[in-house]
Amino acid sequence: MVNDRALALFSRVSSWAGPVAARRVQNILGSRLGQGMRALDIGTGPGTIPLNLKRSYSETHFIGIDISQGMIRTARSHASKAGLPLALSVGDGECLPFGSGKIDGVISFFAMHHMDHPERFLQEIDRVLKPGGPLLIIDFRRDMPGWLFKIVNTLWQAAFLISAGRTGFADSVRSAWRPDEIESILKQTRIDRFKVYTNRMELWVMT
């Protein structure tokens, strides 16, 4: 469960990061996330990514799910204040509440490291995502270079000096997966349409 203090902290971080994350989705997926599509954001938190995307993809039907009821309540509040339609529901990324092949596109930012069973998470996305549909998962990688971890962690700790979230970045990285682990899962589950890409800090899973 997410307590009120953690919810307030995550909402604050998301308010900063949401517009940047939405621009990343646009830059990476471009027209693949087309108007009129049914696009799912897994681990939507306070809904800032789909709400920012909605401004550019006005005819796309965005759906945000999160396992936290508190996050969904906050997302509903944000959507109401923004005057933008956003379908929201409490849901588990390892057991998605959608029929097979019913989703046109999927995005998920920094949620996979919260999954106890990433193989179920990836299998569920494979199940609900239509053939040829765009997928963009971005998460930290546990094996990021030590020097990079130290720099980002120092900046994070400085930003949240007296906050309960001071260890948030380090905790997330420790919980994250290595690219080779995700590649092994995709091989074991025979999901051959998802590919793993990396930069120094992140791993991406894409179609």
C-alpha positions in Angstrom: 0.0 0.0 0.0 1.1 3.6 -0.7 0.7 5.8 2.4 -0.2 9.5 2.2 3.3 10.7 2.6 4.7 8.5 -0.2 1.7 9.4 -2.4 2.4 13.1 -2.0 6.1 12.6 -2.7 5.5 10.5 -5.9 2.9 13.0 -7.1 5.4 15.8 -6.8 8.1 13.9 -8.6 5.6 13.0 -11.4 4.4 16.6 -11.8 8.0 17.4 -12.7 8.7 14.3 -14.8 5.4 13.9 -16.5 5.8 16.4 -19.3 9.4 15.2 -20.0 8.2 11.5 -20.1 5.4 12.4 -22.5 7.8 14.1 -24.8 10.0 11.0 -24.8 6.9 8.9 -25.8 6.2 11.2 -28.6 9.9 11.3 -29.8 10.2 7.5 -29.6 6.8 6.3 -30.8 5.8 9.2 -33.0 2.9 8.4 -35.2 2.8 4.8 -34.1 0.8 6.1 -31.2 -1.9 7.3 -33.5 -5.1 9.3 -33.1 -8.1 7.1 -32.2 -6.1 4.3 -30.7 -6.8 2.7 -27.3 -3.5 3.2 -25.4 -2.7 1.8 -22.0 -0.4 3.3 -19.4 0.6 0.7 -16.8 1.7 2.0 -13.5 0.2 5.4 -14.3 0.6 6.8 -10.8 -1.0 10.2 -10.7 -1.7 10.1 -14.4 0.7 12.9 -15.5 2.1 11.0 -18.6 -1.2 10.2 -20.3 -2.6 13.6 -19.4 0.3 15.3 -21.0 0.1 13.0 -24.0 -3.6 13.8 -24.3 -2.8 17.4 -25.3 -1.0 16.1 -28.4 -3.1 13.0 -29.1 -6.5 14.5 -28.5 -8.4 11.7 -30.2 -6.5 8.9 -28.6 -8.3 7.0 -25.8 -5.8 6.8 -22.9 -6.3 4.3 -20.1 -4.3 4.5 -16.9 -4.1 1.7 -14.4 -2.2 1.5 -11.1 -2.3 -1.0 -8.3 -2.6 1.9 -5.8 -6.1 3.2 -5.1 -4.5 6.4 -3.7 -2.7 7.0 -7.0 -5.8 6.5 -9.0 -7.7 9.0 -6.8 -4.9 11.5 -7.4 -5.0 10.8 -11.1 -8.7 11.4 -11.2 -8.2 14.7 -9.4 -5.5 15.7 -11.9 -7.7 14.8 -14.9 -10.6 16.8 -13.4 -8.5 19.9 -12.8 -7.0 19.6 -16.3 -10.4 19.2 -17.9 -9.1 16.2 -19.9 -10.8 12.8 -20.3 -8.7 9.9 -18.9 -10.1 6.5 -18.1 -8.6 5.2 -14.9 -8.9 2.1 -12.8 -7.1 0.1 -10.1 -5.3 -2.8 -11.8 -2.4 -5.1 -11.5 0.2 -5.1 -14.3 0.6 -8.9 -13.8 -3.1 -9.5 -14.4 -4.4 -6.9 -16.8 -8.2 -6.4 -16.8 -8.6 -6.4 -20.6 -9.4 -9.0 -23.2 -6.8 -10.5 -25.5 -5.8 -8.2 -28.3 -8.0 -5.3 -27.1 -5.3 -2.7 -26.6 -3.7 -0.8 -29.5 -0.6 0.5 -27.7 1.1 0.2 -24.3 3.5 2.5 -22.4 4.9 1.9 -18.9 7.5 4.2 -17.2 9.5 2.9 -14.2 6.9 0.4 -13.1 8.5 -2.9 -14.1 10.9 -2.9 -11.1 7.8 -3.0 -8.9 6.7 -6.3 -10.5 7.5 -9.4 -8.4 7.1 -11.5 -11.6 8.2 -9.6 -14.7 7.5 -12.6 -16.8 3.8 -12.3 -15.9 3.9 -8.6 -16.6 5.4 -9.1 -20.1 3.1 -12.0 -20.9 0.1 -10.0 -20.0 1.2 -7.1 -22.2 1.8 -9.6 -25.0 -1.7 -11.0 -24.5 -3.6 -7.7 -24.5 -1.6 -5.8 -27.2 -2.8 -6.1 -30.7 -0.5 -7.5 -33.4 1.8 -4.7 -34.6 0.8 -2.5 -31.7 3.5 -0.1 -30.2 5.0 -0.9 -26.9 7.4 1.3 -24.9 8.6 0.2 -21.4 11.3 2.3 -19.8 12.9 1.4 -16.5 16.1 1.6 -14.6 18.7 -1.1 -15.1 20.3 -2.6 -12.0 23.7 -2.8 -13.7 24.0 0.9 -14.6 27.6 2.1 -14.2 28.6 2.8 -10.6 29.8 6.3 -11.4 26.5 7.2 -13.0 24.5 5.8 -10.1 26.5 7.9 -7.6 25.9 11.1 -9.6 22.2 10.6 -10.0 21.7 9.3 -6.4 23.6 12.3 -5.0 21.4 14.7 -7.0 18.3 12.7 -5.8 19.3 12.8 -2.2 20.0 16.6 -2.4 16.5 17.2 -3.9 14.8 15.1 -1.1 17.2 15.9 1.7 14.7 15.9 4.5 12.1 13.7 2.8 11.2 10.0 3.3 11.9 9.7 -0.4 15.6 10.3 0.0 16.4 6.6 -0.7 13.9 6.4 -3.6 16.3 6.3 -6.5 18.6 3.8 -4.8 15.7 1.6 -3.8 14.4 1.6 -7.3 17.7 0.7 -8.9 18.2 -2.1 -6.5 14.8 -3.5 -7.4 15.4 -3.1 -11.2 16.2 -5.8 -13.7 19.3 -6.3 -15.8 18.8 -6.2 -19.6 20.1 -9.8 -19.9 17.5 -10.9 -17.3 14.7 -9.4 -19.3 16.1 -10.9 -22.5 16.2 -14.3 -20.8 12.5 -13.9 -19.7 11.4 -13.0 -23.3 13.2 -16.1 -24.6 11.7 -18.4 -22.0 8.2 -17.1 -22.5 8.7 -17.2 -26.3 7.7 -13.5 -26.8 9.7 -12.7 -29.9 8.0 -9.4 -30.9 9.4 -7.6 -27.8 13.0 -6.4 -28.1 15.3 -5.0 -25.3 17.3 -1.8 -25.8 19.6 0.0 -23.4 21.3 3.2 -22.6 23.7 3.6 -19.6 21.0 4.1 -17.1 17.9 2.5 -18.6 16.5 -0.6 -20.2 13.7 -0.3 -22.8 11.4 -3.0 -24.0 9.8 -2.2 -27.3 8.0 -3.6 -30.3 
